[in-house]
Amino acid sequence: MTHKTKTMEVPVAIADRVQALIDAFEAKQRFNAEQKVIVNNFLAMDGLSCEMAVYSLPQAELMDTLRFAYELSGTNSKFVTSILTLTRENPKKVLSDAQRASAKSLLFNLINDPSVVSAMKEMD
């Protein structure tokens, strides 16, 4: 038995946009899976080890993990939003010592926030 497939011609711009949306969705899923592992590792540590691990993160990993934990927490912090926007617009720019210390402190606090812990359990 032969199956025939019907295809529909669509404008190239629409096909490109649909493919871009699919690629973005897949990238977001990969990002979430990677960050979930990192945050689960932090949650498995005792307080001091977790704090030391957070404080030893390089800037790129710090910002990625902060973004993930911030999205999970559902909180609304203008400071976190401004740091994330700053690093998204100019990823090569190095944060000041004060910004970096604040970002690490915020990440550590978010990891220990009950809303993040419960959101991580829901993701399992």
Secondary structure as UniProt FT lines:
FT   HELIX           12..44
FT   HELIX           47..55
FT   HELIX           59..73
FT   HELIX           78..89
FT   TURN            91..92
FT   HELIX           97..111
FT   HELIX           114..123
//
